[in-house]
Amino acid sequence: MNTFLSAAPREIALSDLYVPPLLVAALIGLVFTSVTVRLMNKLRWHRFFVIPPLVELSLTVIYTVLISIFFIPS
């Protein structure tokens, strides 16, 4: 029973607002994706992808998962 409580997700308190950790990780992942896509557009790497919006979605998912695993405590 004690291990279940320690593995349960906790909310992040922002003033009086409690937000789920996955939402925070998704927002940070979206910001990282935006920076990455701008860098790829500046370096003209977007021309190597057949479907650039799919690459952007994939980067968002990858960044969200990595941030939620390594930086956001749950």
CHARMM internal coordinates of N, CA and C (Angstrom, degrees):
IC EDIT
DIST 1 N 1 CA 1.4420
DIST 1 CA 1 C 1.5313
ANGL 1 N 1 CA 1 C 110.76
DIST 1 C 2 N 1.3150
ANGL 1 CA 1 C 2 N 116.92
DIHE 1 N 1 CA 1 C 2 N -39.05
DIST 2 N 2 CA 1.4475
ANGL 1 C 2 N 2 CA 120.98
DIHE 1 CA 1 C 2 N 2 CA -178.72
DIST 2 CA 2 C 1.5272
ANGL 2 N 2 CA 2 C 111.67
DIHE 1 C 2 N 2 CA 2 C -67.95
DIST 2 C 3 N 1.3433
ANGL 2 CA 2 C 3 N 118.32
DIHE 2 N 2 CA 2 C 3 N -35.49
DIST 3 N 3 CA 1.4652
ANGL 2 C 3 N 3 CA 120.19
DIHE 2 CA 2 C 3 N 3 CA 179.35
DIST 3 CA 3 C 1.5275
ANGL 3 N 3 CA 3 C 110.79
DIHE 2 C 3 N 3 CA 3 C -69.76
DIST 3 C 4 N 1.3339
ANGL 3 CA 3 C 4 N 117.53
DIHE 3 N 3 CA 3 C 4 N -30.24
DIST 4 N 4 CA 1.4602
ANGL 3 C 4 N 4 CA 119.69
DIHE 3 CA 3 C 4 N 4 CA 177.01
DIST 4 CA 4 C 1.5263
ANGL 4 N 4 CA 4 C 110.92
DIHE 3 C 4 N 4 CA 4 C -66.37
DIST 4 C 5 N 1.3157
ANGL 4 CA 4 C 5 N 117.23
DIHE 4 N 4 CA 4 C 5 N -40.59
DIST 5 N 5 CA 1.4543
ANGL 4 C 5 N 5 CA 120.12
DIHE 4 CA 4 C 5 N 5 CA -179.22
DIST 5 CA 5 C 1.5162
ANGL 5 N 5 CA 5 C 111.91
DIHE 4 C 5 N 5 CA 5 C -68.80
DIST 5 C 6 N 1.3237
ANGL 5 CA 5 C 6 N 117.17
DIHE 5 N 5 CA 5 C 6 N -32.91
DIST 6 N 6 CA 1.4582
ANGL 5 C 6 N 6 CA 118.77
DIHE 5 CA 5 C 6 N 6 CA 179.30
DIST 6 CA 6 C 1.5292
ANGL 6 N 6 CA 6 C 111.44
DIHE 5 C 6 N 6 CA 6 C -76.15
DIST 6 C 7 N 1.3362
ANGL 6 CA 6 C 7 N 118.31
DIHE 6 N 6 CA 6 C 7 N -21.84
DIST 7 N 7 CA 1.4563
ANGL 6 C 7 N 7 CA 121.75
DIHE 6 CA 6 C 7 N 7 CA 179.98
DIST 7 CA 7 C 1.5266
ANGL 7 N 7 CA 7 C 112.17
DIHE 6 C 7 N 7 CA 7 C -92.96
DIST 7 C 8 N 1.3134
ANGL 7 CA 7 C 8 N 117.44
DIHE 7 N 7 CA 7 C 8 N -8.15
DIST 8 N 8 CA 1.4640
ANGL 7 C 8 N 8 CA 120.05
DIHE 7 CA 7 C 8 N 8 CA -179.47
DIST 8 CA 8 C 1.5270
ANGL 8 N 8 CA 8 C 109.94
DIHE 7 C 8 N 8 CA 8 C -70.90
DIST 8 C 9 N 1.3371
ANGL 8 CA 8 C 9 N 117.46
DIHE 8 N 8 CA 8 C 9 N 140.20
DIST 9 N 9 CA 1.4725
ANGL 8 C 9 N 9 CA 119.10
DIHE 8 CA 8 C 9 N 9 CA -179.35
DIST 9 CA 9 C 1.5250
ANGL 9 N 9 CA 9 C 111.76
DIHE 8 C 9 N 9 CA 9 C -67.95
DIST 9 C 10 N 1.3134
ANGL 9 CA 9 C 10 N 114.89
DIHE 9 N 9 CA 9 C 10 N 149.03
DIST 10 N 10 CA 1.4556
ANGL 9 C 10 N 10 CA 121.12
DIHE 9 CA 9 C 10 N 10 CA 179.34
DIST 10 CA 10 C 1.5116
ANGL 10 N 10 CA 10 C 109.19
DIHE 9 C 10 N 10 CA 10 C -116.32
DIST 10 C 11 N 1.3089
ANGL 10 CA 10 C 11 N 116.85
DIHE 10 N 10 CA 10 C 11 N 150.87
DIST 11 N 11 CA 1.4493
ANGL 10 C 11 N 11 CA 121.40
DIHE 10 CA 10 C 11 N 11 CA 178.13
DIST 11 CA 11 C 1.5214
ANGL 11 N 11 CA 11 C 110.02
DIHE 10 C 11 N 11 CA 11 C -82.52
DIST 11 C 12 N 1.3233
ANGL 11 CA 11 C 12 N 114.94
DIHE 11 N 11 CA 11 C 12 N 154.84
DIST 12 N 12 CA 1.4566
ANGL 11 C 12 N 12 CA 121.07
DIHE 11 CA 11 C 12 N 12 CA 175.71
DIST 12 CA 12 C 1.5206
ANGL 12 N 12 CA 12 C 106.98
DIHE 11 C 12 N 12 CA 12 C -101.89
DIST 12 C 13 N 1.3255
ANGL 12 CA 12 C 13 N 116.11
DIHE 12 N 12 CA 12 C 13 N 126.79
DIST 13 N 13 CA 1.4596
ANGL 12 C 13 N 13 CA 121.00
DIHE 12 CA 12 C 13 N 13 CA -176.56
DIST 13 CA 13 C 1.5256
ANGL 13 N 13 CA 13 C 109.94
DIHE 12 C 13 N 13 CA 13 C -90.32
DIST 13 C 14 N 1.3233
ANGL 13 CA 13 C 14 N 116.04
DIHE 13 N 13 CA 13 C 14 N 120.56
DIST 14 N 14 CA 1.4519
ANGL 13 C 14 N 14 CA 123.02
DIHE 13 CA 13 C 14 N 14 CA 172.98
DIST 14 CA 14 C 1.5215
ANGL 14 N 14 CA 14 C 106.74
DIHE 13 C 14 N 14 CA 14 C -116.51
DIST 14 C 15 N 1.3215
ANGL 14 CA 14 C 15 N 115.96
DIHE 14 N 14 CA 14 C 15 N 96.38
DIST 15 N 15 CA 1.4486
ANGL 14 C 15 N 15 CA 122.55
DIHE 14 CA 14 C 15 N 15 CA -174.70
DIST 15 CA 15 C 1.5323
ANGL 15 N 15 CA 15 C 108.41
DIHE 14 C 15 N 15 CA 15 C 62.56
DIST 15 C 16 N 1.3331
ANGL 15 CA 15 C 16 N 118.85
DIHE 15 N 15 CA 15 C 16 N -115.58
DIST 16 N 16 CA 1.4606
ANGL 15 C 16 N 16 CA 121.10
DIHE 15 CA 15 C 16 N 16 CA 178.22
DIST 16 CA 16 C 1.5198
ANGL 16 N 16 CA 16 C 112.08
DIHE 15 C 16 N 16 CA 16 C -102.51
DIST 16 C 17 N 1.3019
ANGL 16 CA 16 C 17 N 117.49
DIHE 16 N 16 CA 16 C 17 N 11.27
DIST 17 N 17 CA 1.4533
ANGL 16 C 17 N 17 CA 122.10
DIHE 16 CA 16 C 17 N 17 CA -177.20
DIST 17 CA 17 C 1.5203
ANGL 17 N 17 CA 17 C 109.72
DIHE 16 C 17 N 17 CA 17 C -109.92
DIST 17 C 18 N 1.3193
ANGL 17 CA 17 C 18 N 116.34
DIHE 17 N 17 CA 17 C 18 N 127.26
DIST 18 N 18 CA 1.4552
ANGL 17 C 18 N 18 CA 121.50
DIHE 17 CA 17 C 18 N 18 CA 177.35
DIST 18 CA 18 C 1.5202
ANGL 18 N 18 CA 18 C 108.85
DIHE 17 C 18 N 18 CA 18 C -102.10
DIST 18 C 19 N 1.3337
ANGL 18 CA 18 C 19 N 116.99
DIHE 18 N 18 CA 18 C 19 N 124.43
DIST 19 N 19 CA 1.4585
ANGL 18 C 19 N 19 CA 121.29
DIHE 18 CA 18 C 19 N 19 CA -179.02
DIST 19 CA 19 C 1.5242
ANGL 19 N 19 CA 19 C 109.09
DIHE 18 C 19 N 19 CA 19 C -121.68
DIST 19 C 20 N 1.3373
ANGL 19 CA 19 C 20 N 116.57
DIHE 19 N 19 CA 19 C 20 N 146.92
DIST 20 N 20 CA 1.4554
ANGL 19 C 20 N 20 CA 119.82
DIHE 19 CA 19 C 20 N 20 CA 178.93
DIST 20 CA 20 C 1.5289
ANGL 20 N 20 CA 20 C 111.18
DIHE 19 C 20 N 20 CA 20 C -68.58
DIST 20 C 21 N 1.3177
ANGL 20 CA 20 C 21 N 117.00
DIHE 20 N 20 CA 20 C 21 N 147.76
DIST 21 N 21 CA 1.4633
ANGL 20 C 21 N 21 CA 120.09
DIHE 20 CA 20 C 21 N 21 CA -179.31
DIST 21 CA 21 C 1.5254
ANGL 21 N 21 CA 21 C 113.33
DIHE 20 C 21 N 21 CA 21 C -61.96
DIST 21 C 22 N 1.3244
ANGL 21 CA 21 C 22 N 117.54
DIHE 21 N 21 CA 21 C 22 N -32.49
DIST 22 N 22 CA 1.4568
ANGL 21 C 22 N 22 CA 119.84
DIHE 21 CA 21 C 22 N 22 CA -179.70
DIST 22 CA 22 C 1.5259
ANGL 22 N 22 CA 22 C 111.41
DIHE 21 C 22 N 22 CA 22 C -67.68
DIST 22 C 23 N 1.3255
ANGL 22 CA 22 C 23 N 117.38
DIHE 22 N 22 CA 22 C 23 N -33.29
DIST 23 N 23 CA 1.4587
ANGL 22 C 23 N 23 CA 120.46
DIHE 22 CA 22 C 23 N 23 CA 176.82
DIST 23 CA 23 C 1.5237
ANGL 23 N 23 CA 23 C 110.94
DIHE 22 C 23 N 23 CA 23 C -65.95
DIST 23 C 24 N 1.3119
ANGL 23 CA 23 C 24 N 116.71
DIHE 23 N 23 CA 23 C 24 N -41.73
DIST 24 N 24 CA 1.4626
ANGL 23 C 24 N 24 CA 120.41
DIHE 23 CA 23 C 24 N 24 CA 177.63
DIST 24 CA 24 C 1.5227
ANGL 24 N 24 CA 24 C 110.24
DIHE 23 C 24 N 24 CA 24 C -64.77
DIST 24 C 25 N 1.3295
ANGL 24 CA 24 C 25 N 116.89
DIHE 24 N 24 CA 24 C 25 N -43.35
DIST 25 N 25 CA 1.4696
ANGL 24 C 25 N 25 CA 120.63
DIHE 24 CA 24 C 25 N 25 CA 178.63
DIST 25 CA 25 C 1.5272
ANGL 25 N 25 CA 25 C 110.89
DIHE 24 C 25 N 25 CA 25 C -63.81
DIST 25 C 26 N 1.3255
ANGL 25 CA 25 C 26 N 117.53
DIHE 25 N 25 CA 25 C 26 N -37.71
DIST 26 N 26 CA 1.4633
ANGL 25 C 26 N 26 CA 120.77
DIHE 25 CA 25 C 26 N 26 CA 179.41
DIST 26 CA 26 C 1.5232
ANGL 26 N 26 CA 26 C 111.38
DIHE 25 C 26 N 26 CA 26 C -67.50
DIST 26 C 27 N 1.3147
ANGL 26 CA 26 C 27 N 117.51
DIHE 26 N 26 CA 26 C 27 N -39.62
DIST 27 N 27 CA 1.4686
ANGL 26 C 27 N 27 CA 120.40
DIHE 26 CA 26 C 27 N 27 CA 178.23
DIST 27 CA 27 C 1.5251
ANGL 27 N 27 CA 27 C 111.48
DIHE 26 C 27 N 27 CA 27 C -66.44
DIST 27 C 28 N 1.3163
ANGL 27 CA 27 C 28 N 117.12
DIHE 27 N 27 CA 27 C 28 N -42.04
DIST 28 N 28 CA 1.4681
ANGL 27 C 28 N 28 CA 120.52
DIHE 27 CA 27 C 28 N 28 CA 177.34
DIST 28 CA 28 C 1.5263
ANGL 28 N 28 CA 28 C 110.05
DIHE 27 C 28 N 28 CA 28 C -66.73
DIST 28 C 29 N 1.3383
ANGL 28 CA 28 C 29 N 116.94
DIHE 28 N 28 CA 28 C 29 N -39.88
DIST 29 N 29 CA 1.4650
ANGL 28 C 29 N 29 CA 120.76
DIHE 28 CA 28 C 29 N 29 CA 176.58
DIST 29 CA 29 C 1.5111
ANGL 29 N 29 CA 29 C 112.13
DIHE 28 C 29 N 29 CA 29 C -62.72
DIST 29 C 30 N 1.3220
ANGL 29 CA 29 C 30 N 117.14
DIHE 29 N 29 CA 29 C 30 N -35.94
DIST 30 N 30 CA 1.4629
ANGL 29 C 30 N 30 CA 121.44
DIHE 29 CA 29 C 30 N 30 CA 177.25
DIST 30 CA 30 C 1.5269
ANGL 30 N 30 CA 30 C 111.10
DIHE 29 C 30 N 30 CA 30 C -66.99
DIST 30 C 31 N 1.3092
ANGL 30 CA 30 C 31 N 116.82
DIHE 30 N 30 CA 30 C 31 N -39.15
DIST 31 N 31 CA 1.4703
ANGL 30 C 31 N 31 CA 120.52
DIHE 30 CA 30 C 31 N 31 CA 177.31
DIST 31 CA 31 C 1.5295
ANGL 31 N 31 CA 31 C 109.95
DIHE 30 C 31 N 31 CA 31 C -65.68
DIST 31 C 32 N 1.3378
ANGL 31 CA 31 C 32 N 117.15
DIHE 31 N 31 CA 31 C 32 N -45.39
DIST 32 N 32 CA 1.4660
ANGL 31 C 32 N 32 CA 120.30
DIHE 31 CA 31 C 32 N 32 CA 178.26
DIST 32 CA 32 C 1.5234
ANGL 32 N 32 CA 32 C 111.14
DIHE 31 C 32 N 32 CA 32 C -61.90
DIST 32 C 33 N 1.3351
ANGL 32 CA 32 C 33 N 116.86
DIHE 32 N 32 CA 32 C 33 N -38.39
DIST 33 N 33 CA 1.4543
ANGL 32 C 33 N 33 CA 120.51
DIHE 32 CA 32 C 33 N 33 CA 178.33
DIST 33 CA 33 C 1.5207
ANGL 33 N 33 CA 33 C 111.17
DIHE 32 C 33 N 33 CA 33 C -65.29
DIST 33 C 34 N 1.3124
ANGL 33 CA 33 C 34 N 116.59
DIHE 33 N 33 CA 33 C 34 N -40.63
DIST 34 N 34 CA 1.4571
ANGL 33 C 34 N 34 CA 120.24
DIHE 33 CA 33 C 34 N 34 CA 178.63
DIST 34 CA 34 C 1.5286
ANGL 34 N 34 CA 34 C 111.19
DIHE 33 C 34 N 34 CA 34 C -61.51
DIST 34 C 35 N 1.3302
ANGL 34 CA 34 C 35 N 116.32
DIHE 34 N 34 CA 34 C 35 N -43.07
DIST 35 N 35 CA 1.4651
ANGL 34 C 35 N 35 CA 120.20
DIHE 34 CA 34 C 35 N 35 CA 178.11
DIST 35 CA 35 C 1.5261
ANGL 35 N 35 CA 35 C 110.54
DIHE 34 C 35 N 35 CA 35 C -64.86
DIST 35 C 36 N 1.3234
ANGL 35 CA 35 C 36 N 116.98
DIHE 35 N 35 CA 35 C 36 N -42.21
DIST 36 N 36 CA 1.4643
ANGL 35 C 36 N 36 CA 121.17
DIHE 35 CA 35 C 36 N 36 CA -179.70
DIST 36 CA 36 C 1.5225
ANGL 36 N 36 CA 36 C 111.46
DIHE 35 C 36 N 36 CA 36 C -64.85
DIST 36 C 37 N 1.3261
ANGL 36 CA 36 C 37 N 117.20
DIHE 36 N 36 CA 36 C 37 N -42.97
DIST 37 N 37 CA 1.4646
ANGL 36 C 37 N 37 CA 120.70
DIHE 36 CA 36 C 37 N 37 CA -179.48
DIST 37 CA 37 C 1.5295
ANGL 37 N 37 CA 37 C 110.64
DIHE 36 C 37 N 37 CA 37 C -66.33
DIST 37 C 38 N 1.3231
ANGL 37 CA 37 C 38 N 117.51
DIHE 37 N 37 CA 37 C 38 N -39.65
DIST 38 N 38 CA 1.4719
ANGL 37 C 38 N 38 CA 119.49
DIHE 37 CA 37 C 38 N 38 CA 176.52
DIST 38 CA 38 C 1.5238
ANGL 38 N 38 CA 38 C 111.30
DIHE 37 C 38 N 38 CA 38 C -62.92
DIST 38 C 39 N 1.3291
ANGL 38 CA 38 C 39 N 116.28
DIHE 38 N 38 CA 38 C 39 N -40.12
DIST 39 N 39 CA 1.4610
ANGL 38 C 39 N 39 CA 120.08
DIHE 38 CA 38 C 39 N 39 CA 177.53
DIST 39 CA 39 C 1.5296
ANGL 39 N 39 CA 39 C 110.80
DIHE 38 C 39 N 39 CA 39 C -65.46
DIST 39 C 40 N 1.3347
ANGL 39 CA 39 C 40 N 116.13
DIHE 39 N 39 CA 39 C 40 N -42.00
DIST 40 N 40 CA 1.4737
ANGL 39 C 40 N 40 CA 119.52
DIHE 39 CA 39 C 40 N 40 CA 178.46
DIST 40 CA 40 C 1.5197
ANGL 40 N 40 CA 40 C 111.10
DIHE 39 C 40 N 40 CA 40 C -65.00
DIST 40 C 41 N 1.3261
ANGL 40 CA 40 C 41 N 118.53
DIHE 40 N 40 CA 40 C 41 N -37.36
DIST 41 N 41 CA 1.4620
ANGL 40 C 41 N 41 CA 121.28
DIHE 40 CA 40 C 41 N 41 CA 177.56
DIST 41 CA 41 C 1.5265
ANGL 41 N 41 CA 41 C 111.35
DIHE 40 C 41 N 41 CA 41 C -68.52
DIST 41 C 42 N 1.3104
ANGL 41 CA 41 C 42 N 116.48
DIHE 41 N 41 CA 41 C 42 N -38.14
DIST 42 N 42 CA 1.4640
ANGL 41 C 42 N 42 CA 119.92
DIHE 41 CA 41 C 42 N 42 CA 179.28
DIST 42 CA 42 C 1.5344
ANGL 42 N 42 CA 42 C 110.76
DIHE 41 C 42 N 42 CA 42 C -66.72
DIST 42 C 43 N 1.3228
ANGL 42 CA 42 C 43 N 116.44
DIHE 42 N 42 CA 42 C 43 N -37.50
DIST 43 N 43 CA 1.4637
ANGL 42 C 43 N 43 CA 120.88
DIHE 42 CA 42 C 43 N 43 CA 178.39
DIST 43 CA 43 C 1.5302
ANGL 43 N 43 CA 43 C 112.76
DIHE 42 C 43 N 43 CA 43 C -85.49
DIST 43 C 44 N 1.3437
ANGL 43 CA 43 C 44 N 116.38
DIHE 43 N 43 CA 43 C 44 N 0.05
DIST 44 N 44 CA 1.4616
ANGL 43 C 44 N 44 CA 124.44
DIHE 43 CA 43 C 44 N 44 CA 179.66
DIST 44 CA 44 C 1.5327
ANGL 44 N 44 CA 44 C 112.80
DIHE 43 C 44 N 44 CA 44 C 60.63
DIST 44 C 45 N 1.3204
ANGL 44 CA 44 C 45 N 116.47
DIHE 44 N 44 CA 44 C 45 N 34.60
DIST 45 N 45 CA 1.4635
ANGL 44 C 45 N 45 CA 120.81
DIHE 44 CA 44 C 45 N 45 CA 176.36
DIST 45 CA 45 C 1.5131
ANGL 45 N 45 CA 45 C 112.05
DIHE 44 C 45 N 45 CA 45 C -82.51
DIST 45 C 46 N 1.3376
ANGL 45 CA 45 C 46 N 117.74
DIHE 45 N 45 CA 45 C 46 N -14.95
DIST 46 N 46 CA 1.4604
ANGL 45 C 46 N 46 CA 120.49
DIHE 45 CA 45 C 46 N 46 CA -178.93
DIST 46 CA 46 C 1.5295
ANGL 46 N 46 CA 46 C 111.88
DIHE 45 C 46 N 46 CA 46 C -63.68
DIST 46 C 47 N 1.2990
ANGL 46 CA 46 C 47 N 117.69
DIHE 46 N 46 CA 46 C 47 N -21.57
DIST 47 N 47 CA 1.4685
ANGL 46 C 47 N 47 CA 120.39
DIHE 46 CA 46 C 47 N 47 CA -179.00
DIST 47 CA 47 C 1.5301
ANGL 47 N 47 CA 47 C 112.39
DIHE 46 C 47 N 47 CA 47 C -70.97
DIST 47 C 48 N 1.3340
ANGL 47 CA 47 C 48 N 118.32
DIHE 47 N 47 CA 47 C 48 N -14.62
DIST 48 N 48 CA 1.4604
ANGL 47 C 48 N 48 CA 121.44
DIHE 47 CA 47 C 48 N 48 CA 179.71
DIST 48 CA 48 C 1.5339
ANGL 48 N 48 CA 48 C 112.92
DIHE 47 C 48 N 48 CA 48 C -85.00
DIST 48 C 49 N 1.3233
ANGL 48 CA 48 C 49 N 117.58
DIHE 48 N 48 CA 48 C 49 N -5.36
DIST 49 N 49 CA 1.4607
ANGL 48 C 49 N 49 CA 121.95
DIHE 48 CA 48 C 49 N 49 CA -178.28
DIST 49 CA 49 C 1.5156
ANGL 49 N 49 CA 49 C 110.01
DIHE 48 C 49 N 49 CA 49 C -107.39
DIST 49 C 50 N 1.3221
ANGL 49 CA 49 C 50 N 115.46
DIHE 49 N 49 CA 49 C 50 N 138.29
DIST 50 N 50 CA 1.4626
ANGL 49 C 50 N 50 CA 120.38
DIHE 49 CA 49 C 50 N 50 CA 180.00
DIST 50 CA 50 C 1.5280
ANGL 50 N 50 CA 50 C 110.42
DIHE 49 C 50 N 50 CA 50 C -73.17
DIST 50 C 51 N 1.3383
ANGL 50 CA 50 C 51 N 116.49
DIHE 50 N 50 CA 50 C 51 N -43.57
DIST 51 N 51 CA 1.4584
ANGL 50 C 51 N 51 CA 121.51
DIHE 50 CA 50 C 51 N 51 CA -178.11
DIST 51 CA 51 C 1.5356
ANGL 51 N 51 CA 51 C 108.21
DIHE 50 C 51 N 51 CA 51 C -124.62
DIST 51 C 52 N 1.3344
ANGL 51 CA 51 C 52 N 118.50
DIHE 51 N 51 CA 51 C 52 N 87.96
DIST 52 N 52 CA 1.4726
ANGL 51 C 52 N 52 CA 120.74
DIHE 51 CA 51 C 52 N 52 CA -178.04
DIST 52 CA 52 C 1.5366
ANGL 52 N 52 CA 52 C 115.03
DIHE 51 C 52 N 52 CA 52 C -59.34
DIST 52 C 53 N 1.3458
ANGL 52 CA 52 C 53 N 120.82
DIHE 52 N 52 CA 52 C 53 N -36.01
DIST 53 N 53 CA 1.4729
ANGL 52 C 53 N 53 CA 117.70
DIHE 52 CA 52 C 53 N 53 CA 177.29
DIST 53 CA 53 C 1.5347
ANGL 53 N 53 CA 53 C 113.13
DIHE 52 C 53 N 53 CA 53 C -63.78
DIST 53 C 54 N 1.3168
ANGL 53 CA 53 C 54 N 116.89
DIHE 53 N 53 CA 53 C 54 N -30.68
DIST 54 N 54 CA 1.4618
ANGL 53 C 54 N 54 CA 119.50
DIHE 53 CA 53 C 54 N 54 CA 177.21
DIST 54 CA 54 C 1.5295
ANGL 54 N 54 CA 54 C 110.70
DIHE 53 C 54 N 54 CA 54 C -69.59
DIST 54 C 55 N 1.3096
ANGL 54 CA 54 C 55 N 116.78
DIHE 54 N 54 CA 54 C 55 N -35.52
DIST 55 N 55 CA 1.4598
ANGL 54 C 55 N 55 CA 121.07
DIHE 54 CA 54 C 55 N 55 CA 175.69
DIST 55 CA 55 C 1.5246
ANGL 55 N 55 CA 55 C 109.86
DIHE 54 C 55 N 55 CA 55 C -65.50
DIST 55 C 56 N 1.3330
ANGL 55 CA 55 C 56 N 116.64
DIHE 55 N 55 CA 55 C 56 N -40.29
DIST 56 N 56 CA 1.4596
ANGL 55 C 56 N 56 CA 120.52
DIHE 55 CA 55 C 56 N 56 CA 178.40
DIST 56 CA 56 C 1.5298
ANGL 56 N 56 CA 56 C 111.25
DIHE 55 C 56 N 56 CA 56 C -64.75
DIST 56 C 57 N 1.3134
ANGL 56 CA 56 C 57 N 117.25
DIHE 56 N 56 CA 56 C 57 N -42.17
DIST 57 N 57 CA 1.4667
ANGL 56 C 57 N 57 CA 120.72
DIHE 56 CA 56 C 57 N 57 CA 176.71
DIST 57 CA 57 C 1.5241
ANGL 57 N 57 CA 57 C 111.01
DIHE 56 C 57 N 57 CA 57 C -63.66
DIST 57 C 58 N 1.3187
ANGL 57 CA 57 C 58 N 116.46
DIHE 57 N 57 CA 57 C 58 N -41.60
DIST 58 N 58 CA 1.4659
ANGL 57 C 58 N 58 CA 120.58
DIHE 57 CA 57 C 58 N 58 CA 179.69
DIST 58 CA 58 C 1.5237
ANGL 58 N 58 CA 58 C 111.07
DIHE 57 C 58 N 58 CA 58 C -64.41
DIST 58 C 59 N 1.3171
ANGL 58 CA 58 C 59 N 117.16
DIHE 58 N 58 CA 58 C 59 N -41.69
DIST 59 N 59 CA 1.4614
ANGL 58 C 59 N 59 CA 120.24
DIHE 58 CA 58 C 59 N 59 CA 177.16
DIST 59 CA 59 C 1.5265
ANGL 59 N 59 CA 59 C 111.19
DIHE 58 C 59 N 59 CA 59 C -63.22
DIST 59 C 60 N 1.3120
ANGL 59 CA 59 C 60 N 116.92
DIHE 59 N 59 CA 59 C 60 N -38.49
DIST 60 N 60 CA 1.4631
ANGL 59 C 60 N 60 CA 120.10
DIHE 59 CA 59 C 60 N 60 CA 178.10
DIST 60 CA 60 C 1.5180
ANGL 60 N 60 CA 60 C 110.94
DIHE 59 C 60 N 60 CA 60 C -62.47
DIST 60 C 61 N 1.3082
ANGL 60 CA 60 C 61 N 116.81
DIHE 60 N 60 CA 60 C 61 N -44.29
DIST 61 N 61 CA 1.4731
ANGL 60 C 61 N 61 CA 120.52
DIHE 60 CA 60 C 61 N 61 CA 179.23
DIST 61 CA 61 C 1.5225
ANGL 61 N 61 CA 61 C 110.52
DIHE 60 C 61 N 61 CA 61 C -65.51
DIST 61 C 62 N 1.3248
ANGL 61 CA 61 C 62 N 117.44
DIHE 61 N 61 CA 61 C 62 N -43.37
DIST 62 N 62 CA 1.4693
ANGL 61 C 62 N 62 CA 120.82
DIHE 61 CA 61 C 62 N 62 CA -179.31
DIST 62 CA 62 C 1.5179
ANGL 62 N 62 CA 62 C 110.60
DIHE 61 C 62 N 62 CA 62 C -63.47
DIST 62 C 63 N 1.3386
ANGL 62 CA 62 C 63 N 117.34
DIHE 62 N 62 CA 62 C 63 N -47.27
DIST 63 N 63 CA 1.4620
ANGL 62 C 63 N 63 CA 119.84
DIHE 62 CA 62 C 63 N 63 CA 179.00
DIST 63 CA 63 C 1.5247
ANGL 63 N 63 CA 63 C 111.41
DIHE 62 C 63 N 63 CA 63 C -63.27
DIST 63 C 64 N 1.3214
ANGL 63 CA 63 C 64 N 117.97
DIHE 63 N 63 CA 63 C 64 N -40.71
DIST 64 N 64 CA 1.4652
ANGL 63 C 64 N 64 CA 121.04
DIHE 63 CA 63 C 64 N 64 CA -179.89
DIST 64 CA 64 C 1.5177
ANGL 64 N 64 CA 64 C 111.12
DIHE 63 C 64 N 64 CA 64 C -62.38
DIST 64 C 65 N 1.3132
ANGL 64 CA 64 C 65 N 117.56
DIHE 64 N 64 CA 64 C 65 N -44.27
DIST 65 N 65 CA 1.4667
ANGL 64 C 65 N 65 CA 121.04
DIHE 64 CA 64 C 65 N 65 CA -179.78
DIST 65 CA 65 C 1.5201
ANGL 65 N 65 CA 65 C 110.23
DIHE 64 C 65 N 65 CA 65 C -65.97
DIST 65 C 66 N 1.3210
ANGL 65 CA 65 C 66 N 117.74
DIHE 65 N 65 CA 65 C 66 N -44.84
DIST 66 N 66 CA 1.4693
ANGL 65 C 66 N 66 CA 119.87
DIHE 65 CA 65 C 66 N 66 CA -179.21
DIST 66 CA 66 C 1.5283
ANGL 66 N 66 CA 66 C 111.80
DIHE 65 C 66 N 66 CA 66 C -64.87
DIST 66 C 67 N 1.3115
ANGL 66 CA 66 C 67 N 117.22
DIHE 66 N 66 CA 66 C 67 N -40.36
DIST 67 N 67 CA 1.4603
ANGL 66 C 67 N 67 CA 120.06
DIHE 66 CA 66 C 67 N 67 CA 178.39
DIST 67 CA 67 C 1.5157
ANGL 67 N 67 CA 67 C 111.15
DIHE 66 C 67 N 67 CA 67 C -67.55
DIST 67 C 68 N 1.3289
ANGL 67 CA 67 C 68 N 117.26
DIHE 67 N 67 CA 67 C 68 N -40.57
DIST 68 N 68 CA 1.4649
ANGL 67 C 68 N 68 CA 119.62
DIHE 67 CA 67 C 68 N 68 CA -179.10
DIST 68 CA 68 C 1.5239
ANGL 68 N 68 CA 68 C 111.60
DIHE 67 C 68 N 68 CA 68 C -69.78
DIST 68 C 69 N 1.3198
ANGL 68 CA 68 C 69 N 117.83
DIHE 68 N 68 CA 68 C 69 N -28.12
DIST 69 N 69 CA 1.4650
ANGL 68 C 69 N 69 CA 120.13
DIHE 68 CA 68 C 69 N 69 CA 179.21
DIST 69 CA 69 C 1.5293
ANGL 69 N 69 CA 69 C 111.51
DIHE 68 C 69 N 69 CA 69 C -79.54
DIST 69 C 70 N 1.3404
ANGL 69 CA 69 C 70 N 116.38
DIHE 69 N 69 CA 69 C 70 N -46.96
DIST 70 N 70 CA 1.4594
ANGL 69 C 70 N 70 CA 119.48
DIHE 69 CA 69 C 70 N 70 CA -169.01
DIST 70 CA 70 C 1.5334
ANGL 70 N 70 CA 70 C 115.40
DIHE 69 C 70 N 70 CA 70 C -98.62
DIST 70 C 71 N 1.3299
ANGL 70 CA 70 C 71 N 119.49
DIHE 70 N 70 CA 70 C 71 N -24.52
DIST 71 N 71 CA 1.4580
ANGL 70 C 71 N 71 CA 119.78
DIHE 70 CA 70 C 71 N 71 CA -172.29
DIST 71 CA 71 C 1.5225
ANGL 71 N 71 CA 71 C 115.07
DIHE 70 C 71 N 71 CA 71 C -116.63
DIST 71 C 72 N 1.3146
ANGL 71 CA 71 C 72 N 118.33
DIHE 71 N 71 CA 71 C 72 N -29.90
DIST 72 N 72 CA 1.4615
ANGL 71 C 72 N 72 CA 121.01
DIHE 71 CA 71 C 72 N 72 CA -178.59
DIST 72 CA 72 C 1.5287
ANGL 72 N 72 CA 72 C 108.13
DIHE 71 C 72 N 72 CA 72 C -97.59
DIST 72 C 73 N 1.3299
ANGL 72 CA 72 C 73 N 117.78
DIHE 72 N 72 CA 72 C 73 N 114.49
DIST 73 N 73 CA 1.4650
ANGL 72 C 73 N 73 CA 118.16
DIHE 72 CA 72 C 73 N 73 CA 179.38
DIST 73 CA 73 C 1.5200
ANGL 73 N 73 CA 73 C 111.14
DIHE 72 C 73 N 73 CA 73 C -72.71
DIST 73 C 74 N 1.3016
ANGL 73 CA 73 C 74 N 115.53
DIHE 73 N 73 CA 73 C 74 N 139.40
DIST 74 N 74 CA 1.4678
ANGL 73 C 74 N 74 CA 118.52
DIHE 73 CA 73 C 74 N 74 CA 178.04
DIST 74 CA 74 C 1.5090
ANGL 74 N 74 CA 74 C 111.11
DIHE 73 C 74 N 74 CA 74 C -124.40
END
COOR INIT
IC SEED 1 N 1 CA 1 C
IC BUILD
